[in-house]
Amino acid sequence: MTNHIALFEPLMPANTGNIARTCAGTDTELHLIKPLGFSVDDKHMKRAGLDYWDKVKISYHENLREFIDTIPDIDKLFVVSKFANRDYTEPDYSAGEGDYYFLFGKETTGLPEPFMRRYPDNAVRIPQDDSKIRALNLSNSAAIVIYEALRQQSFPKLERVHQYDNDKLK
């Protein structure tokens, strides 16, 4: 089982870099759906991802349809949106075989409305106080959702405890 984070037309290199770093630390594959609002050589994106870029499996897709066509089981696609009617903690991300895909929209406009209307049962929401903010930060949202999936999956391949030579707690 592999988890995947997909970003639809990301605009901000720092968000994408932060998400790439989260992907590196969680063995999550990253999908970038074009057009991108920056160059993948952008110094801000590289800085946000630090030196982890070679540790992330990244796939590029020309458009949303091309990305969707790569998903073997559409029931394992979760569209993260503030417009969803169910909480991101409700689905079972550990059931059965196969990969899980978490799709996030563009920072400014989210995902296209026709797409959202086509996949309403795949949509999940992170609770927020809508009277105070439009949306949570994209990289924070990706981390929240991927760690819930990993928690349900018992953190496969991740160290729950690590012993450091210079442990600050000893």
DARA-V966464 format. One line per field, one symbol per residue. ss: DSSP state (a for helix, b for strand, c for the rest). phi: phi as a letter, one per 20 degrees, with the letter a starting at -180 (. if undefined). burial: # if it has 9 or more other ideal C-beta (glycine too) atoms within 8 Angstrom, else .. A space follows every 10 residues. Layout:
BEGIN
ss->???
phi->???
burial->???
END
This chain:
BEGIN
ss->ccbbbbbbcc ccaaaaaaaa aaaaaaccbb bbbccccccc ccaaaaaaac ccaaaccbbb bccaaaaacc cccaaabbbb ccccccbccc cccccccccb bbbbcbcccb ccaaaaaaca aabbbccccc cccccccaaa aaaaaaaaaa aacccccccc cccccccccc
phi->.cecdddelf ddffffffff fffffclded dddfeeeaef egffffffel ddgfddeddd cfaffffgfe efcffeecee bfefdcffef feedfmeoed ccddeggecm egggffffcf feeccegbef fdcfaffgff fffgffffff ffemlfmdfe ccedgdffed
burial->..######## ########## ####.#.### ####.#.#.. .#.######. .#...#.##. #..#.###.. #....##### ##.#.#.#.. ..#.....## ######...# #...##..#. .#####.... .....#.##. ########## .##....... ..........
END
